[in-house]
Amino acid sequence: MTLPFFAPTDDPGPDFAGLVRRLRIPHGPVAPDGRVPAGDAPVALRHGTTVVALRFADGIVMAGDRRATEGHLIAHRTMDKVFPADRYSAVAIAGAAGPAVEMVRLFQTQLEHYEKVEGVVLSLEGKANQLGQMVREHLPMAMQGLAVVPLFAGYDLARGTGRIFTYDVTGGHYEETEHNATGSGGRDARTTIKLGYRAGMAADEAVELAIQALYEAADEDSATGGPDVVRGIYPLVATVTADGFARVPDDRVAALFASLIDRRRGEGAQS
Amino acid sequence: MTMPYYVAPEQMMKDRAEYAQKGIARGRSLIAAIYAEGIVIVAENPSRSLHKISEIYDRIAFAGVGKYNEFDQLRVSGVRHADTKGFAYSREDVDARSLANLYAQYLGQVFTHEMKPLEVEILVAELGTDRRPNQLYHIAYEGTITDEDRYAVLGGETEAIAEKVESAWQADWSLADAVHATVGALAGPDRTLGGADLEVALLAEGSGRRTFRRLTSGELDALLA
């Protein structure tokens, strides 16, 4: 590798994705010249599944199940779908696992790269726009069946509040006022959150509601993984507040699931 | 057709070196020192936004003296190199030694082939791990690279400053001791420097993977008190 230098009139600035393209470093299933491989998508692709985000009084909660599927098979049981994007934001993914994880890696590097080159951190809205551009660039792949639909949320330091952004495959992004969920089990998760949501919830309540939403989604959707008590694998839950990104410890998530399951047993759940 | 005057290569190199040294000596000096918990870099810099010390990667810092636009271009290029390398391979494959070598190659190339040498001296510092010691690479305007294991002084008149740091040096000294000694060495006998005149940054283990941190002028005043 050599030191990358550019003429002042031709400088990529703080844009890491642009830099990677200029240096022809391969990323994602797109060839470095921007061509998309022709033909239909192979059938057995790993897919990511249910991810949720909701606002509470001091920030946001984001959670995602751990299952990846290839067609009707379970491909992976411990996949992470919730990632810190930087200190004050988180990104969750649904869709084709390979390109989605690659997009997250590019996004994480992009945010840090911007911060180091410019000496200031991007605004939360700026970060949301950046992710939108990455999803838009991925559109040709989405048209071939390799869609990536992220969920982005973070703590806006300037406004002093948590904010959530959802995306469509064209890179369009929309700010949500309260909550959202995406992925194949997203509908069930959304319904659960809608029923239990109150504005200004405490962090504990919000974490509990996110866990309940994932439980309901896994109950209805075969591609969403529920709590795996046998192997001790639980959905990944994280919060972003003024103190930054923090993962809810696994044992706490396990305990919350245990009490949820106990309640259901007590109610004699049939459906 | 006019014939160019013959200039002996020795003379040409000497002129270039003098030119670069003069440019560097116009600015203020900078000291990097290893202390008990990591590496501290201290520069005299009244500006809060035009930094001499910056973050390159998780455990790597950059510092430059001389012409701001020239070392800032080197800094950005280093960030680009480190981020693309970490993206193409893995974060742990990014190391200061290879970056320092690239800088040395580039500075040497510019010094011998371009019209004007770069009027900069730079430092690449890397916080060590259990398996790797702390590293300080000092790279001069003509591409000479030296590997220091205790402290490095960059700038024009470094000898007097280096002597002062040497006499105050203690193995495994605390941050406060290191900052006191380095700030005293930069100030010299006739001046005192406060938090507002200084730019100080650390490479030290904290809460996350990124170990670079700037000290605020409040923190600095407290350390200097």
Interface residues (C-beta under 8 A of the other chain):
Chain A: M1 T2 L3 P4 F5 F16 L19 V20 L23 I25 H27 R87 R105 L106 T109 E112 H113 K116 V117 G119
Chain B: S49 H51 S54 E55 I56 Q73 V76 S77 G78 V79 R80 H81 D83 T84 K85 G86 F87 A88 S98 L102 Y103 Q105 Y106 G208 R210
